[in-house]
Amino acid sequence: MELKRELNLLDVFCIASGAMISSGLFILPGIAFIDVGPALILAYFFAALLAMTGMLSQAELVSAMPKAGGTYFYVTRTMGPAVGTVDGLLTWFSLCLKSSFALVGMSAFVGLIMNIDIRIIGLILCAIFLLINIIGIKEAGRLQVVLVFGMFIILGVFIFAGLPHVEIHNFDNFMPNGITSVFATAGMVFVSYGGLLKIASIAEEVKNPARNVPLAMILSLVIVSILYIVVIFVTVGVLKGTNLANSLTPISDCASIFLGYPGKIVLSIAAIFAFVSTANAGIMASSRYPLALGRDKLMPSIFMKVNKKFKTPHVALIVSTLFIAASLFLELGILIKTASTVLFLTFIFSCLCVIILRESNLQNYRPKFHSPLYPWVQIVGIIGSIFLIIEMGSTSLISSGALIVVGIVIFLVYGRFRNKREFALLHLIERITDKKFTGRSLEVELKEIIRERDEVVTDRFDDAVEQSVVLDIKGEIDLESFFNKVSEEIAGKLNIDKDFVYRTLLERENESSTVLTPTLAIPHIVIEGKNKFIILLARCKDGIKFSDSDPKIKTVFVLMGTKDERNFHLRSLSAIAQVVQDPDFEKKWMSAKNSQDLRDAVLLGERRRH
């Protein structure tokens, strides 16, 4: 059962922003300051730059495949079900751990207001968020908007009230432990940008996902990164290093200096808003991973169940919430480092996916957003992530390694026998080795995703192209020989005389050329009879010689129809004219591997539909 598209751009922006602004801003600065000093600002800046490389890759991938499961979905379609299972479970665990991290982190702030065991509060909140998310993602999204805007307002007051109190001498001895400590700390605080993953996982439930998801990713990362850096600048500039180091409430402690005790309470409330929004977004997003794994038969099918009334994945939501609740009892440091390392691995996978998909020449990989500066952005993202994983030390490597082993075991024991999915890496190997490893199952799936993404309702022209005759001609050919081939293919299908078709095509061409560009021609004729219409697609890489002045026609659309089909004939000409205007059409047409790829080059072109 499909999920409902109910989230708009504002909802998605707030889900990502609320997922990022929590422990990364309200707790981590005090813990990280011990290792890096005032250069903490640089650590957040470097982490943001590295997050940008992964975000741009994810934005491209999710604009091409906006499906539940986000990173898992496109990793599986790119590198296969084994790697996909590992990535899906890793990301699921990471998002659950980050949500637990948020709930555990609340204890320090709740303690400023009331004396209640955080685990009890965490369990109560888990139950509330579970109920909200089961009722509907739209309701969960609205809660995020309220929480995030409340948080932004409070942080805005903090910044403008705090800037006049910044003391520059607090930045003396800016980098006490050298540049290496900055990179290691950047690895630790990288978890602060994990909210970006959550958008990808709910893309299937976003209106106009090809536009709204990449735009929300970019806006949230840019705005939240600036907010992080400015808030930390104020905190380091106002709060003495001895008070900042090891503080679990650094922003609130800073606010108490220039806003007094009421300011400390207000910032603590903002922190609670942040933690609540992160936990809510975490339950929402993490549940889509077991849902996607269940759909692909890599986990039991019970995980793919969608509530008939609310259209939400209630089983996956319940299991994810239970995992988050259990994680409340883990040690805080393990939560931080494991979540950050898994996030790095996911960003590495995202960068690799973009490279593999682009180089595999898949006909139906059609992202609406293209990562700029390809492939340098992806290369920097991969190298930078590996470097920071190493800098973070053995604890993160061991914990994430254990999760990888768990993923591999689950695939070998369960998924290996149930999923034989075709993936893009096979297409890339096929291209390099010039050997056949693949069929068309991945192309067909991508085609259906595009139609679902763009909410395409097929019309009669689509049907005509699906049933069209296709000629893929090897070597150069003259016009007469080409029209002869066309006549042989079409005459039998329309039950008309082959010679008549040949003569009519030749006469039409002699009256006025049907060549429209140096590489494109659209011969079209009227034939006798009723209710007859056919389209023929022809490609000749070496060129069809229509005339001495047009010797290299590589793309030909032949249209034939009876007089009563005149209106549809004209609509078909209009549709073809729109499709071939796409700057990428010729590239996709010339790289098509077979007849169906040639049809898809036309079917998936942008045009108005009737």
C-alpha positions in Angstrom: 0.0 0.0 0.0 1.3 3.5 -0.9 2.0 6.2 1.6 0.1 9.6 1.3 1.9 12.7 0.0 1.0 15.3 2.6 4.2 17.3 3.4 5.0 20.6 1.8 8.3 22.5 1.6 7.8 24.2 5.0 7.1 20.9 6.7 10.2 19.2 5.1 12.4 22.2 6.0 11.2 22.1 9.6 11.6 18.3 9.9 15.3 18.6 8.7 16.1 21.7 10.8 14.4 20.3 13.9 16.2 17.1 13.5 19.6 18.9 13.3 19.2 21.5 16.0 19.2 19.5 19.3 22.1 17.9 21.1 24.5 19.2 18.4 23.9 22.7 19.6 22.6 22.5 23.2 25.0 19.8 24.6 27.9 19.0 22.3 29.7 22.4 22.5 30.6 22.0 26.1 31.8 18.4 25.6 33.8 19.3 22.4 35.3 22.5 23.8 37.6 20.4 26.1 39.4 18.9 23.1 39.5 21.9 20.7 39.1 25.1 22.6 37.8 28.2 20.8 38.5 26.5 17.5 35.3 24.7 18.1 33.8 27.2 15.6 36.1 25.8 12.9 35.1 22.2 13.8 31.5 23.0 13.2 32.4 24.9 10.0 34.5 21.9 8.6 31.7 19.5 9.6 29.2 21.7 7.7 31.4 21.7 4.6 31.7 17.9 4.6 27.9 17.6 5.2 27.4 19.8 2.2 29.2 17.2 -0.1 26.9 14.4 1.2 23.8 16.6 1.1 24.4 17.6 -2.6 24.8 13.9 -3.5 21.7 12.9 -1.5 19.7 15.8 -3.0 20.4 14.5 -6.5 19.6 10.9 -5.6 16.4 11.7 -3.8 15.2 13.9 -6.6 15.6 10.9 -8.9 14.2 8.3 -6.5 11.9 9.9 -3.9 10.9 6.7 -2.1 10.5 5.6 1.5 13.7 4.5 3.0 15.8 7.3 1.5 19.5 6.3 1.5 18.7 2.5 1.8 16.5 2.7 -1.4 19.1 4.2 -3.7 22.0 2.3 -2.2 20.2 -0.9 -2.9 19.4 0.2 -6.5 23.0 1.3 -7.0 25.2 -1.3 -5.2 22.9 -4.2 -4.6 20.8 -5.7 -1.8 23.7 -6.8 0.3 25.2 -3.3 0.6 21.6 -1.9 0.8 20.8 -4.1 3.7 23.9 -3.0 5.6 23.2 0.7 4.8 19.5 0.4 5.6 20.1 -1.2 9.0 23.0 1.2 9.8 20.9 4.3 9.0 17.9 2.9 10.9 20.1 2.3 14.0 21.8 5.7 13.6 18.5 7.6 13.4 17.2 5.7 16.4 20.4 6.3 18.4 20.2 10.0 17.5 16.7 10.2 18.7 17.7 8.5 21.9 20.6 10.9 22.2 18.1 13.7 22.1 15.9 12.3 24.7 18.8 11.5 27.0 20.2 15.0 26.5 17.0 16.5 27.7 17.7 15.4 31.3 20.2 18.2 31.9 17.6 20.8 30.8 14.5 19.2 32.4 16.5 19.2 35.6 16.7 23.0 35.5 12.9 23.1 35.6 11.7 20.0 37.5 13.1 17.0 39.1 11.9 14.0 37.1 13.8 10.9 35.9 14.6 11.6 32.2 14.0 7.9 31.3 10.4 8.2 32.4 10.0 11.4 30.4 11.7 9.8 27.4 9.4 6.8 27.5 6.3 9.0 27.8 7.5 11.1 24.9 8.2 8.0 22.8 4.6 6.9 23.3 3.2 10.4 22.5 5.3 10.7 19.3 4.4 7.1 18.3 0.7 8.0 18.6 1.1 11.2 16.6 3.1 9.5 13.8 0.6 6.7 13.5 -2.3 9.1 13.2 -0.6 10.8 10.3 2.7 12.3 9.0 0.9 15.6 8.3 0.1 16.0 12.0 3.7 15.1 12.9 4.9 17.6 10.3 2.7 20.4 11.8 4.2 19.6 15.3 7.7 20.1 13.8 6.8 23.5 12.3 5.6 24.8 15.7 8.6 23.4 17.5 11.2 24.7 15.0 9.8 28.2 14.7 9.5 28.5 18.5 13.2 27.4 18.7 14.3 29.9 16.0 12.7 32.8 17.7 14.3 32.0 21.1 17.8 31.5 19.4 17.4 34.7 17.5 16.8 36.6 20.8 19.9 34.8 22.2 22.1 35.9 19.3 21.1 39.6 19.2 21.2 39.9 23.0 24.5 38.1 23.3 26.6 39.7 20.6 27.2 42.9 22.5 28.6 40.8 25.4 31.2 38.9 23.4 34.7 39.3 24.7 37.4 38.8 22.0 40.1 37.8 24.6 38.0 34.6 25.1 39.4 33.5 21.7 43.0 33.8 22.8 44.9 30.5 22.4 42.5 29.8 19.6 43.7 26.3 18.7 45.4 24.9 21.9 45.7 21.3 20.6 46.5 21.9 17.0 44.7 21.4 13.8 44.4 17.6 14.3 42.1 18.2 17.3 39.9 20.4 15.0 39.4 17.6 12.5 38.8 15.0 15.3 36.2 17.3 16.9 34.6 17.9 13.5 34.0 14.2 13.3 32.4 14.2 16.7 30.0 17.1 16.0 29.2 15.8 12.5 26.2 14.0 14.1 24.7 17.5 14.4 23.9 17.4 10.6 22.2 14.0 10.7 18.8 15.5 10.2 19.5 15.7 6.5 19.1 11.9 6.3 15.6 12.2 7.7 14.3 14.1 4.7 15.5 11.5 2.3 13.7 8.7 4.2 10.2 10.5 4.0 10.5 11.7 0.4 7.7 9.5 -0.8 5.3 11.5 1.4 6.4 14.9 0.1 4.4 16.9 -2.4 6.4 17.6 -5.6 9.4 15.8 -4.0 11.8 16.4 -7.0 11.7 20.2 -6.1 10.8 20.4 -2.4 13.2 17.8 -1.0 16.5 19.1 -2.6 15.4 22.7 -1.8 14.6 21.8 1.8 17.9 20.1 2.2 19.9 23.0 0.9 17.9 25.6 2.9 18.1 23.6 6.2 21.8 22.9 6.0 22.7 26.5 5.1 20.5 28.1 7.7 21.3 25.6 10.5 25.0 25.8 9.8 25.0 29.6 10.1 22.9 29.3 13.2 25.3 26.8 14.8 28.4 28.9 14.0 26.9 32.2 15.3 25.4 30.7 18.4 28.7 29.0 19.3 30.6 32.2 18.5 28.4 34.0 21.1 28.8 31.2 23.6 32.6 31.0 23.4 32.8 34.8 23.4 30.7 35.2 26.5 31.3 32.1 28.6 34.7 31.6 30.1 36.5 28.5 28.9 36.5 27.0 32.4 32.8 27.3 32.6 32.2 26.1 29.1 34.3 23.0 29.3 32.3 19.9 30.2 29.1 21.9 30.6 26.0 19.9 29.5 24.0 23.1 29.3 26.4 25.5 27.6 23.9 27.7 25.7 21.7 28.1 28.8 24.7 28.8 31.0 25.8 31.5 28.5 22.3 33.0 28.4 22.2 33.3 32.2 25.1 35.8 32.0 23.4 38.5 29.9 19.7 37.5 30.3 19.8 36.3 33.9 18.0 33.3 35.4 14.9 33.8 33.3 17.0 33.7 30.1 18.6 30.5 31.3 15.1 29.0 31.7 13.9 30.3 28.3 17.0 28.8 26.5 16.4 25.5 28.4 12.8 25.5 27.0 14.3 26.1 23.5 16.6 23.1 24.1 13.7 21.0 25.1 11.8 22.1 22.0 14.9 21.0 20.0 15.2 17.7 21.6 11.4 17.0 21.3 11.6 17.9 17.6 14.6 15.7 17.0 13.0 12.7 18.7 9.7 13.3 16.8 11.5 13.5 13.4 13.7 10.5 14.4 10.7 8.3 15.0 9.1 9.5 11.8 12.1 9.0 9.6 13.7 5.9 11.1 10.5 3.9 10.7 10.7 4.3 6.9 13.8 2.1 6.7 12.4 -1.2 8.0 9.3 -0.3 5.8 11.5 -0.2 2.7 13.5 -3.2 3.7 10.3 -5.1 4.2 9.0 -4.0 0.7 12.2 -5.4 -0.8 11.9 -8.7 1.1 15.1 -8.1 3.0 13.2 -8.1 6.3 10.0 -9.8 7.2 7.0 -8.5 5.3 5.2 -7.5 8.5 7.4 -4.3 8.4 5.8 -3.1 5.2 2.3 -3.1 6.6 0.6 0.3 6.2 -2.4 1.3 8.4 -5.5 1.2 6.2 -7.1 4.2 8.0 -4.1 6.5 8.5 -1.9 5.4 5.7 1.1 5.2 8.0 3.6 2.3 8.5 2.4 1.4 12.0 4.4 -1.8 12.5 7.7 -0.1 11.5 6.8 2.9 13.7 6.2 0.7 16.8 9.4 -1.3 16.3 11.5 1.9 15.8 10.0 3.5 18.9 10.8 0.4 21.0 14.4 0.5 19.7 14.7 4.2 20.6 13.2 3.5 24.1 15.7 0.7 24.7 18.6 3.0 23.6 17.7 5.4 26.3 19.7 3.2 28.7 23.0 3.3 26.7 26.0 5.5 27.6 25.9 9.0 26.0 29.4 8.9 24.5 28.7 5.7 22.6 25.5 7.2 21.2 27.4 10.2 19.9 30.3 8.5 18.2 28.3 5.6 16.8 25.7 7.9 15.3 28.4 10.1 13.8 30.3 7.2 12.3 27.2 5.7 10.7 26.3 9.1 9.3 29.8 9.3 7.7 29.3 5.9 6.2 25.9 6.9 4.8 27.4 10.0 3.2 30.2 7.9 1.7 27.6 5.6 0.2 25.6 8.6 -1.2 28.7 10.0 -2.9 29.5 6.6 -4.4 25.9 6.1 -5.6 26.0 9.4 -7.6 29.3 8.3 -9.3 28.1 4.8 -10.1 24.7 6.0 -11.4 26.1 8.7 -13.6 28.8 6.5 -15.1 26.5 3.5 -15.6 24.6 5.3 -18.4 21.2 4.1 -17.1 18.6 5.5 -19.4 16.0 6.2 -16.7 18.2 7.7 -14.0 16.8 11.2 -14.3 17.3 13.4 -11.3 15.7 16.8 -11.2 18.5 18.2 -9.2 22.1 17.6 -10.3 25.0 17.9 -7.8 27.3 20.7 -9.0 31.1 20.2 -9.5 30.7 16.5 -10.2 32.7 14.4 -9.4 34.9 16.5 -7.2 32.2 17.1 -4.6 31.8 13.4 -4.3 35.5 12.6 -4.2 36.1 15.2 -1.4 33.1 13.8 0.5 34.4 10.3 0.4 38.0 11.1 1.3 36.9 13.6 4.0 34.5 11.2 5.6 37.1 8.4 5.7 39.6 10.8 7.2 37.3 11.9 10.0 36.2 8.4 10.8 39.8 7.5 11.4 40.4 10.6 13.5 37.5 9.8 15.8 39.3 6.7 17.1 38.7 3.0 17.7 35.5 3.2 19.7 33.5 4.5 16.7 35.1 2.0 14.3 34.3 -0.9 16.6 30.7 0.0 17.2 30.0 0.8 13.6 31.9 -2.4 12.5 29.7 -4.4 14.8 26.6 -2.9 13.1 28.0 -3.7 9.7 28.5 -7.3 10.7 24.9 -7.5 12.0 23.7 -6.2 8.6 25.7 -8.7 6.6 24.5 -11.6 8.8 20.8 -10.6 8.4 21.3 -10.4 4.6 23.0 -13.8 4.4 20.5 -15.5 6.6 17.3 -13.9 5.4 17.5 -11.5 2.4 19.9 -13.4 0.1 17.3 -16.0 -0.8 14.5 -13.5 -1.3 16.0 -10.6 -3.3 17.8 -11.0 -6.6 17.6 -7.3 -7.5 19.4 -5.8 -10.5 21.5 -2.8 -9.6 23.4 0.0 -11.3 26.9 -1.3 -10.4 26.2 -4.3 -12.7 25.4 -1.8 -15.5 28.7 0.0 -14.9 30.6 -3.3 -15.0 28.8 -4.2 -18.1 29.8 -0.9 -19.7 33.5 -1.4 -18.7 33.8 -5.0 -19.7 31.4 -5.0 -22.7 29.7 -8.1 -21.3 26.0 -8.7 -20.7 25.0 -8.9 -17.0 21.7 -7.1 -16.8 18.2 -7.1 -18.1 15.7 -4.2 -17.9 14.2 -4.6 -14.5 16.0 -1.6 -13.0 15.2 0.6 -16.0 11.5 -0.4 -15.6 11.5 0.4 -11.9 13.2 3.8 -12.4 10.7 4.6 -15.2 7.7 3.9 -12.8 9.4 6.0 -10.1 9.7 8.9 -12.5 6.0 8.6 -13.4 5.0 8.5 -9.8 7.4 11.3 -8.9 6.1 13.6 -11.6 2.5 12.4 -11.2 2.3 11.5 -14.8 -1.1 10.3 -16.2 -0.4 8.5 -19.4 -2.3 9.6 -22.5 -2.8 8.2 -26.0 0.6 9.4 -27.2 2.2 7.3 -24.5 0.3 4.3 -25.6 1.3 4.9 -29.3 5.0 5.1 -28.4 4.8 2.0 -26.2 3.4 0.1 -29.2 5.7 1.9 -31.8 7.9 0.1 -34.3 11.6 0.7 -33.5 14.5 0.6 -36.0 18.0 0.7 -34.7 20.1 0.9 -37.9 23.8 0.0 -38.0 26.0 1.8 -40.4 25.3 4.7 -42.9 22.2 4.4 -45.1 20.6 6.5 -47.9 17.1 7.8 -47.8 15.6 5.3 -50.3 17.0 2.3 -48.4 15.7 3.8 -45.1 12.2 4.4 -46.5 12.2 0.8 -47.8 13.0 -0.5 -44.3 10.2 1.7 -42.9 7.7 0.4 -45.5 8.5 -3.2 -44.7 8.0 -2.7 -41.0 4.8 -0.7 -41.2 2.8 -2.1 -44.1 1.9 -5.4 -42.4 0.9 -3.7 -39.2 -1.5 -1.3 -41.0 -2.5 -3.9 -43.6 -1.7 -1.6 -46.5 0.5 -2.0 -49.6 4.2 -1.7 -48.9 5.0 0.0 -52.2 2.3 2.6 -51.5 3.9 3.5 -48.2 7.3 3.7 -49.8 6.1 6.0 -52.7 4.1 8.2 -50.4 7.0 8.8 -48.0 9.3 9.5 -50.9 6.9 11.9 -52.6 6.3 13.7 -49.3 10.0 14.2 -48.8 10.5 15.5 -52.3 7.7 18.0 -51.9 9.2 19.6 -48.8 11.9 18.3 -46.5 10.9 16.9 -43.1 14.3 17.5 -41.7 14.0 19.9 -38.7 17.5 20.0 -37.3 20.9 18.7 -38.5 20.2 15.4 -36.8 16.4 15.1 -36.6 13.6 14.4 -39.2 9.9 13.8 -38.8 8.4 12.3 -42.0 4.6 12.1 -41.6 2.0 11.1 -44.1 -1.8 10.5 -44.4 -3.0 7.1 -45.5 -6.3 5.8 -46.7 -8.8 4.0 -44.4 -10.2 4.7 -40.9 -8.9 4.5 -37.3 -5.3 3.8 -38.3 -2.3 5.5 -36.7 1.2 4.4 -36.1 4.6 5.8 -34.9 8.0 4.4 -35.9 11.1 5.4 -34.1 14.4 5.1 -35.9 18.0 5.7 -34.8 21.1 5.6 -37.0 24.3 6.5 -35.2 26.2 6.8 -38.4 23.6 8.8 -40.1 20.8 8.6 -42.7 21.5 10.7 -45.8 18.2 12.5 -46.4 20.0 14.9 -48.9 23.4 16.2 -49.7 22.8 19.1 -47.3 21.4 16.7 -44.5 23.7 13.7 -44.6 23.8 12.8 -40.9 20.2 12.4 -39.6 20.4 10.2 -36.6 16.9 10.5 -35.1 13.7 9.9 -37.1 10.1 9.8 -36.0 7.8 8.5 -38.8 4.0 9.2 -38.3 1.3 7.6 -40.4 -2.4 8.0 -39.9 -5.8 8.2 -41.6 -7.7 11.4 -42.2 -10.0 10.8 -39.2 -6.9 10.8 -36.9 -5.8 14.2 -38.0 -6.2 15.8 -34.6 -4.2 13.1 -32.8 -1.6 13.3 -35.7 -1.1 17.0 -34.8 -1.0 16.3 -31.1 1.7 13.7 -31.7 3.8 16.1 -33.7 3.4 18.7 -30.9 4.4 16.1 -28.3 7.5 15.1 -30.2 8.5 18.7 -30.7 8.4 19.2 -26.9 10.3 16.0 -26.1 13.2 16.7 -28.5 13.7 20.2 -27.0 15.1 18.7 -23.8 18.8 19.4 -23.8 19.5 15.9 -22.6 17.3 14.1 -25.2 19.9 13.6 -27.8 22.4 12.2 -25.2 19.8 9.7 -23.9 18.7 8.8 -27.4 22.2 8.0 -28.6 23.2 6.1 -25.4 20.0 3.9 -25.4 21.0 0.2 -25.3 17.9 -1.3 -26.9 14.5 -0.6 -28.4 12.7 -0.1 -25.1 15.4 2.4 -24.0 14.7 4.3 -27.2 10.9 4.3 -26.4 11.7 5.4 -22.9 13.7 8.4 -24.1 10.5 9.7 -25.7 8.1 8.5 -23.0 9.9 10.2 -20.1 10.5 13.4 -21.9 8.9 16.5 -20.5 5.7 17.6 -22.3 2.1 18.6 -21.8 -0.2 15.7 -21.6 -3.8 15.6 -22.8 
